[in-house]
């Protein structure tokens, strides 16, 4: 399904408004392959550049290799439905249930085979506690970008390394969006590893022509995260890195990373203006919450993209209640940014202690009057923990609007 909107623009001559005429807005969305409660692929086209959000695709088969290869095949199929290919992918996240570090070679080989050698995306790979069904081992979500011929657009991949890049930069006009692959920490404890991981994020940003102050969203994954013990060292490390406008943020506890010596992994999105191109980048940091911001918006001459931190409910209450409160929080954050739940293009649900069928999502959508038509692309993950031992639901999202 395609959605177009119209706005009224005022044409000015020598600083004097001389008339108003209707003009078609520059943003067009498509919702491809609805799947009941979510859409497999959502696209947002802005001035000749289309960003494609692919829901988590799952695999099947007799072993981990078959699950990984078929999950990548699912991504390929969904991209084709949107007129794209694996060559256009800028970012993937790979989620593996029952992951052992020895399994990394299987996942790495499948990733290497899935992409052209000159088109490796940034990548994050996580061992999670559960996927949507108990028989699933691998789930892969993706973001791709496609530009129409003649568009002022450039895609750059930095630091290729066996099937993935350390950074991918998409320049559209004067605005550069930078995706940073999952960076891991090293050291004797979480405090040291947090310092190292943010140093590595900073290095990757520098390679891409940006700084830590340009980051608009981070996702942090900590192995065996214990809120009472681990929140303070991570939060202090995050606070020491970001200035007065920290990014939106999601923090979850997971089962494993690629090595048992690694406790933390962080991936990031940054947006920066390239000077001298006659376009201005505007950012809003709405509702600061200490070392992160609840909502960050970015806009050049076209659409506004909105990054919403993970929204949660009141710890200790039933999952259904926490889900309703988290979606209510999402609605409030979007409204503060001039958007609604109908503008969401991608969401992720994080559920500690997840068992298939026990989500509370449907009731939360209904309680908050979320639209039933054209839902966003989606991924649902069973994880180990959230910011509190009794927190059972977290919900993050990306929205795109034409102001």
PEPE-V160823 format. One record per backbone hydrogen bond with DSSP energy under -1.0 kcal/mol. CO is the residue of the C=O (numbers start at 1). NH is the residue of the N-H. E is the energy in kcal/mol with one decimal. If there is no record, write none. Layout:
co->CO nh->NH e->E
co->CO nh->NH e->E
This chain:
co->1 nh->31 e->-1.9
co->3 nh->29 e->-1.7
co->5 nh->25 e->-2.1
co->7 nh->23 e->-2.3
co->9 nh->21 e->-1.8
co->11 nh->18 e->-2.2
co->13 nh->16 e->-2.0
co->16 nh->13 e->-2.5
co->19 nh->11 e->-1.8
co->21 nh->9 e->-1.8
co->23 nh->7 e->-2.1
co->26 nh->47 e->-1.1
co->28 nh->45 e->-3.4
co->29 nh->3 e->-2.3
co->30 nh->43 e->-2.4
co->32 nh->41 e->-2.1
co->33 nh->40 e->-2.3
co->38 nh->35 e->-3.0
co->40 nh->55 e->-2.9
co->41 nh->32 e->-3.0
co->42 nh->53 e->-3.1
co->43 nh->30 e->-1.8
co->44 nh->51 e->-2.4
co->45 nh->28 e->-1.8
co->46 nh->49 e->-1.4
co->48 nh->148 e->-3.0
co->49 nh->46 e->-2.9
co->50 nh->146 e->-2.6
co->51 nh->44 e->-2.2
co->52 nh->144 e->-2.3
co->53 nh->42 e->-2.3
co->54 nh->142 e->-1.3
co->57 nh->140 e->-2.3
co->63 nh->67 e->-2.1
co->64 nh->68 e->-2.7
co->65 nh->69 e->-2.7
co->66 nh->70 e->-2.4
co->67 nh->71 e->-1.9
co->68 nh->72 e->-2.2
co->69 nh->73 e->-1.9
co->70 nh->74 e->-1.8
co->71 nh->75 e->-1.8
co->72 nh->76 e->-2.3
co->73 nh->77 e->-2.3
co->74 nh->78 e->-2.3
co->75 nh->79 e->-2.4
co->76 nh->80 e->-2.1
co->77 nh->81 e->-1.5
co->79 nh->82 e->-1.1
co->79 nh->84 e->-2.6
co->80 nh->83 e->-1.6
co->85 nh->88 e->-1.8
co->86 nh->89 e->-1.2
co->88 nh->145 e->-2.3
co->90 nh->122 e->-2.3
co->91 nh->143 e->-2.4
co->92 nh->124 e->-1.2
co->93 nh->141 e->-2.0
co->94 nh->126 e->-2.8
co->95 nh->139 e->-2.4
co->96 nh->128 e->-1.9
co->100 nh->103 e->-2.9
co->101 nh->104 e->-1.7
co->103 nh->107 e->-1.7
co->104 nh->108 e->-3.2
co->105 nh->109 e->-2.3
co->106 nh->110 e->-1.9
co->107 nh->111 e->-2.4
co->108 nh->112 e->-2.6
co->109 nh->113 e->-2.0
co->110 nh->114 e->-1.1
co->116 nh->119 e->-2.0
co->121 nh->165 e->-2.7
co->122 nh->92 e->-1.9
co->123 nh->182 e->-1.5
co->124 nh->94 e->-3.1
co->126 nh->96 e->-2.7
co->127 nh->255 e->-1.6
co->127 nh->256 e->-1.6
co->130 nh->382 e->-2.8
co->133 nh->136 e->-1.5
co->137 nh->97 e->-2.7
co->138 nh->59 e->-1.5
co->139 nh->95 e->-3.2
co->140 nh->57 e->-2.9
co->141 nh->93 e->-1.8
co->142 nh->54 e->-2.9
co->143 nh->90 e->-2.9
co->143 nh->91 e->-1.8
co->144 nh->52 e->-3.2
co->146 nh->50 e->-3.4
co->148 nh->151 e->-1.9
co->151 nh->153 e->-2.0
co->152 nh->173 e->-2.5
co->154 nh->171 e->-3.3
co->156 nh->169 e->-3.2
co->158 nh->166 e->-1.6
co->158 nh->167 e->-1.9
co->164 nh->161 e->-3.0
co->166 nh->181 e->-2.4
co->167 nh->158 e->-3.3
co->168 nh->179 e->-2.6
co->169 nh->156 e->-2.8
co->170 nh->177 e->-2.5
co->171 nh->154 e->-2.1
co->172 nh->175 e->-1.8
co->174 nh->274 e->-3.7
co->175 nh->172 e->-2.8
co->176 nh->272 e->-2.4
co->177 nh->170 e->-2.7
co->178 nh->270 e->-2.6
co->179 nh->168 e->-2.0
co->180 nh->268 e->-1.2
co->183 nh->266 e->-2.3
co->189 nh->193 e->-2.5
co->190 nh->194 e->-2.6
co->191 nh->195 e->-1.7
co->192 nh->196 e->-2.4
co->193 nh->197 e->-2.7
co->194 nh->198 e->-2.0
co->195 nh->199 e->-1.8
co->196 nh->200 e->-2.2
co->197 nh->201 e->-2.1
co->198 nh->202 e->-2.4
co->199 nh->203 e->-2.1
co->200 nh->204 e->-2.3
co->201 nh->205 e->-2.3
co->202 nh->206 e->-2.4
co->203 nh->207 e->-2.0
co->204 nh->208 e->-1.1
co->205 nh->210 e->-2.5
co->206 nh->209 e->-1.5
co->211 nh->214 e->-2.0
co->212 nh->215 e->-1.4
co->214 nh->271 e->-2.3
co->216 nh->248 e->-2.1
co->217 nh->269 e->-2.4
co->218 nh->250 e->-1.5
co->219 nh->267 e->-2.0
co->220 nh->252 e->-2.2
co->221 nh->265 e->-2.1
co->222 nh->254 e->-2.1
co->226 nh->230 e->-3.5
co->227 nh->231 e->-1.4
co->230 nh->234 e->-1.7
co->231 nh->235 e->-3.0
co->232 nh->236 e->-2.6
co->233 nh->237 e->-1.8
co->234 nh->238 e->-2.7
co->235 nh->239 e->-2.6
co->236 nh->240 e->-1.8
co->238 nh->241 e->-1.1
co->238 nh->242 e->-1.7
co->247 nh->293 e->-2.3
co->248 nh->218 e->-1.9
co->249 nh->310 e->-1.3
co->250 nh->220 e->-2.9
co->252 nh->222 e->-2.1
co->253 nh->384 e->-2.0
co->253 nh->385 e->-1.3
co->254 nh->224 e->-2.1
co->256 nh->127 e->-2.4
co->259 nh->262 e->-1.5
co->263 nh->223 e->-2.6
co->264 nh->185 e->-1.8
co->265 nh->221 e->-2.8
co->266 nh->183 e->-3.1
co->267 nh->219 e->-2.2
co->268 nh->180 e->-2.9
co->269 nh->216 e->-2.9
co->269 nh->217 e->-1.7
co->270 nh->178 e->-3.3
co->272 nh->176 e->-3.1
co->282 nh->299 e->-2.0
co->284 nh->297 e->-2.2
co->286 nh->295 e->-1.9
co->287 nh->294 e->-2.2
co->292 nh->289 e->-3.3
co->294 nh->309 e->-3.0
co->295 nh->286 e->-2.9
co->296 nh->307 e->-3.1
co->297 nh->284 e->-1.9
co->298 nh->305 e->-2.5
co->299 nh->282 e->-3.1
co->304 nh->401 e->-2.6
co->305 nh->298 e->-2.3
co->306 nh->399 e->-2.2
co->307 nh->296 e->-2.2
co->308 nh->397 e->-1.2
co->311 nh->395 e->-1.7
co->314 nh->317 e->-1.5
co->318 nh->322 e->-2.4
co->319 nh->323 e->-2.7
co->320 nh->324 e->-2.0
co->321 nh->325 e->-2.3
co->322 nh->326 e->-2.5
co->323 nh->327 e->-2.3
co->324 nh->328 e->-1.8
co->325 nh->329 e->-2.2
co->326 nh->330 e->-2.1
co->327 nh->331 e->-2.2
co->328 nh->332 e->-2.2
co->329 nh->333 e->-2.5
co->330 nh->334 e->-2.5
co->331 nh->335 e->-2.5
co->332 nh->336 e->-2.1
co->334 nh->339 e->-2.6
co->335 nh->338 e->-1.5
co->340 nh->343 e->-2.2
co->341 nh->344 e->-1.5
co->343 nh->400 e->-2.0
co->345 nh->377 e->-2.0
co->346 nh->398 e->-2.5
co->347 nh->379 e->-1.1
co->348 nh->396 e->-2.0
co->349 nh->381 e->-2.4
co->350 nh->394 e->-1.6
co->351 nh->354 e->-1.0
co->351 nh->383 e->-1.0
co->355 nh->358 e->-2.6
co->360 nh->364 e->-1.5
co->361 nh->365 e->-2.5
co->362 nh->366 e->-2.2
co->363 nh->367 e->-2.6
co->364 nh->368 e->-1.5
co->365 nh->370 e->-2.6
co->366 nh->369 e->-1.3
co->376 nh->39 e->-1.8
co->377 nh->347 e->-2.2
co->378 nh->56 e->-1.6
co->379 nh->349 e->-2.8
co->381 nh->351 e->-2.7
co->382 nh->129 e->-1.2
co->382 nh->130 e->-2.0
co->383 nh->353 e->-1.0
co->385 nh->253 e->-3.1
co->388 nh->391 e->-1.6
co->390 nh->316 e->-2.1
co->394 nh->350 e->-2.7
co->395 nh->311 e->-2.5
co->396 nh->348 e->-1.8
co->397 nh->308 e->-2.6
co->398 nh->345 e->-3.1
co->398 nh->346 e->-1.6
co->399 nh->306 e->-3.1
co->401 nh->304 e->-3.5
